Amino acid sequence: MSDHPTDDPRLCLDGYTPVPPTHVATVVTYLEMREPPAGPLSGSPALPTGEPLPLDVIGPDVARYRALYRAVGESWLWFGRARMTDDALLAILRDPDVEALALTEDGRDIGLIELDWRRPGEAELVYFGLVPDSVGRGRGRRLMDEALRRAFARPIGRLWVHTCTLDHPGAVAFYRRSGFRPYARAIEVTPDPRLTGDLPRDAAGQIPLLSE
């Protein structure tokens, strides 16, 4: 998705807009950060601040990336990478200005950070999240600390991220606590990935299928 949603009021319609039963619609919120926070966000007893995070660079391992992406995002209907061919995804993962990292625990991948510096002077936090059974245990705060540290280790003037109403309901609040400022909204309408075969039909049960 572009990080430049329209701000032209002529393109905004009040009231309800029908969505085909074969599609899903979501409100996207864009957030940005112009400089890193002054202090750390972490301090979880589960992962003491002084202990390095167990992060692995995923690199060109498409199978590992897809497995972690699905484990983190399937519950929230993440579909962007699921729709990509292996070749297209591999081209991204091999780019020196893209970094995908896995947070590991007991030999298992439990968290994902993906950062993209391909646009000069800025970075995008493309994907960020934990597998469902690791949410709410303090790991997200430490993982965000590391994402911010890595993003601003390069000479950038802006870090941005977008989330949507299909995502975890606490996502926007978490990003704001992390220092991001919301600056734009957009509506995204897309074919339901469970009907296109990109995700299992039982994914994200909280979002009902409208077409069989």
C-alpha positions as CSV (number, residue, x, y, z in Angstrom):
1,M,0.0,0.0,0.0
2,S,1.2,3.5,-0.8
3,D,2.1,5.8,2.1
4,H,0.5,8.7,0.3
5,P,-3.3,8.5,0.9
6,T,-5.3,11.1,-0.8
7,D,-6.2,14.2,1.1
8,D,-8.5,15.5,-1.7
9,P,-11.9,16.1,-0.1
10,R,-13.6,15.8,-3.5
11,L,-12.8,12.1,-3.4
12,C,-14.4,11.6,0.0
13,L,-18.0,10.6,0.2
14,D,-20.1,10.8,3.3
15,G,-22.3,7.8,4.4
16,Y,-22.1,4.1,3.6
17,T,-20.3,2.6,0.7
18,P,-21.3,-0.9,-0.4
19,V,-18.6,-3.5,-0.5
20,P,-19.0,-6.6,-2.7
21,P,-19.4,-9.8,-0.7
22,T,-16.3,-11.2,-2.3
23,H,-14.2,-8.3,-0.8
24,V,-13.1,-7.0,2.5
25,A,-12.8,-3.3,3.5
26,T,-10.7,-1.8,6.2
27,V,-9.8,1.7,7.5
28,V,-6.0,2.2,7.3
29,T,-4.2,4.5,9.7
30,Y,-0.8,5.9,8.8
31,L,1.6,6.9,11.6
32,E,5.1,8.4,11.5
33,M,8.0,9.3,13.7
34,R,10.5,12.0,12.9
35,E,13.1,11.1,15.5
36,P,13.6,8.2,17.9
37,P,12.0,8.4,21.4
38,A,14.3,9.9,24.1
39,G,14.1,6.8,26.3
40,P,13.5,3.1,26.1
41,L,10.0,1.6,26.0
42,S,11.0,-1.7,27.5
43,G,11.6,-3.2,30.9
44,S,9.6,-6.4,30.8
45,P,10.5,-8.9,33.5
46,A,10.1,-11.6,30.8
47,L,13.0,-10.1,28.8
48,P,15.2,-7.9,31.1
49,T,16.4,-4.7,29.4
50,G,20.0,-5.6,29.6
51,E,19.6,-9.0,27.9
52,P,20.1,-8.9,24.1
53,L,17.0,-9.9,22.1
54,P,17.4,-13.3,20.3
55,L,17.0,-12.0,16.7
56,D,17.9,-13.9,13.6
57,V,18.2,-12.3,10.1
58,I,15.8,-14.2,7.9
59,G,17.6,-13.2,4.7
60,P,16.6,-15.0,1.5
61,D,14.9,-17.9,3.4
62,V,11.5,-17.6,1.8
63,A,10.0,-20.6,3.4
64,R,11.0,-19.4,6.9
65,Y,9.7,-15.9,6.2
66,R,6.3,-17.2,4.9
67,A,5.9,-19.5,7.9
68,L,6.5,-16.7,10.4
69,Y,4.4,-14.2,8.4
70,R,1.5,-16.6,8.5
71,A,1.9,-17.4,12.1
72,V,1.9,-13.8,13.1
73,G,-0.6,-12.4,10.7
74,E,-3.1,-15.0,9.7
75,S,-5.4,-14.2,12.7
76,W,-5.5,-10.5,11.4
77,L,-5.9,-11.4,7.7
78,W,-2.4,-10.3,6.7
79,F,-2.3,-11.1,3.0
80,G,0.2,-8.8,1.3
81,R,3.1,-11.2,1.2
82,A,0.9,-14.2,0.9
83,R,-0.2,-12.9,-2.6
84,M,3.4,-12.5,-3.8
85,T,5.2,-15.2,-5.8
86,D,8.3,-16.6,-4.3
87,D,10.4,-14.8,-6.9
88,A,8.9,-11.4,-6.0
89,L,9.3,-12.0,-2.3
90,L,12.8,-13.2,-2.7
91,A,13.7,-10.0,-4.6
92,I,12.6,-8.0,-1.6
93,L,14.3,-10.2,1.0
94,R,17.6,-10.0,-0.9
95,D,17.5,-6.2,-1.2
96,P,20.3,-4.7,0.9
97,D,17.9,-2.0,2.0
98,V,15.4,-4.4,3.4
99,E,15.9,-6.2,6.7
100,A,13.6,-9.0,7.9
101,L,14.3,-10.4,11.4
102,A,12.8,-13.2,13.5
103,L,12.5,-13.1,17.2
104,T,13.2,-16.6,18.5
105,E,12.4,-18.5,21.7
106,D,13.4,-22.0,22.5
107,G,14.3,-22.6,18.8
108,R,10.9,-21.2,17.6
109,D,10.2,-18.1,15.6
110,I,7.8,-16.0,17.6
111,G,8.1,-12.4,16.3
112,L,8.7,-10.5,13.0
113,I,10.3,-7.2,12.2
114,E,10.6,-6.0,8.6
115,L,12.2,-2.7,7.8
116,D,12.6,-1.1,4.4
117,W,15.0,1.8,3.7
118,R,14.6,1.8,-0.1
119,R,13.2,5.3,-0.2
120,P,16.0,7.8,0.5
121,G,15.8,9.6,3.8
122,E,13.1,7.4,5.4
123,A,12.3,3.9,6.5
124,E,9.1,1.9,6.6
125,L,8.2,-0.5,9.4
126,V,6.6,-2.8,6.9
127,Y,5.6,-5.7,9.2
128,F,5.8,-5.9,13.0
129,G,4.2,-8.5,15.3
130,L,4.2,-11.5,17.5
131,V,2.6,-15.0,17.2
132,P,-0.7,-15.0,19.2
133,D,0.6,-17.0,22.2
134,S,3.4,-14.5,22.8
135,V,1.3,-11.3,22.8
136,G,0.8,-9.6,26.2
137,R,4.0,-10.9,27.8
138,G,6.2,-7.8,27.3
139,R,8.0,-9.0,24.2
140,G,6.3,-6.4,22.0
141,R,7.9,-3.5,23.9
142,R,11.4,-4.9,23.6
143,L,10.8,-5.8,19.9
144,M,9.7,-2.3,19.2
145,D,12.8,-0.8,21.0
146,E,14.9,-2.9,18.6
147,A,13.0,-1.9,15.5
148,L,13.4,1.8,16.4
149,R,17.1,1.4,17.1
150,R,17.7,-0.3,13.8
151,A,15.6,2.1,11.8
152,F,17.3,5.2,13.1
153,A,20.8,3.7,12.9
154,R,20.7,4.8,9.3
155,P,20.5,8.5,8.4
156,I,16.7,8.9,8.1
157,G,14.3,11.8,8.8
158,R,11.2,9.7,9.1
159,L,10.0,6.3,10.1
160,W,6.5,5.3,9.1
161,V,4.1,2.5,9.5
162,H,0.5,1.7,8.7
163,T,-2.1,-0.5,10.4
164,C,-5.7,-1.1,9.8
165,T,-9.0,-2.1,11.5
166,L,-8.4,-5.8,10.6
167,D,-5.3,-5.8,12.7
168,H,-5.0,-6.3,16.5
169,P,-7.4,-3.8,18.2
170,G,-4.6,-2.4,20.3
171,A,-2.2,-1.7,17.4
172,V,-2.8,2.0,17.0
173,A,-2.5,2.6,20.7
174,F,0.7,0.6,20.9
175,Y,2.3,2.5,18.0
176,R,1.3,5.8,19.6
177,R,2.8,4.8,23.0
178,S,5.9,3.9,21.0
179,G,6.2,7.5,19.7
180,F,4.4,7.3,16.4
181,R,2.0,10.1,15.4
182,P,-1.0,9.4,13.2
183,Y,-1.2,11.6,10.2
184,A,-3.6,10.1,7.6
185,R,-6.4,7.6,7.0
186,A,-7.5,5.7,3.9
187,I,-10.0,3.0,3.0
188,E,-8.7,-0.2,1.5
189,V,-11.0,-2.5,-0.4
190,T,-9.5,-5.8,-1.7
191,P,-10.6,-9.3,-2.7
192,D,-11.1,-11.4,0.4
193,P,-7.8,-13.5,0.6
194,R,-9.7,-16.5,2.0
195,L,-11.7,-16.6,-1.2
196,T,-8.7,-16.1,-3.5
197,G,-6.9,-19.0,-1.8
198,D,-4.2,-16.8,-0.4
199,L,-5.3,-17.6,3.2
200,P,-7.2,-20.6,4.7
201,R,-10.9,-20.2,4.7
202,D,-11.0,-20.4,8.5
203,A,-8.5,-17.6,9.0
204,A,-9.6,-14.6,11.0
205,G,-12.9,-16.0,12.2
206,Q,-13.8,-12.6,13.7
207,I,-14.2,-11.3,10.1
208,P,-17.1,-13.2,8.6
209,L,-17.0,-14.6,5.1
210,L,-19.9,-13.1,3.1
211,S,-19.5,-15.1,-0.1
212,E,-19.1,-18.8,-0.5
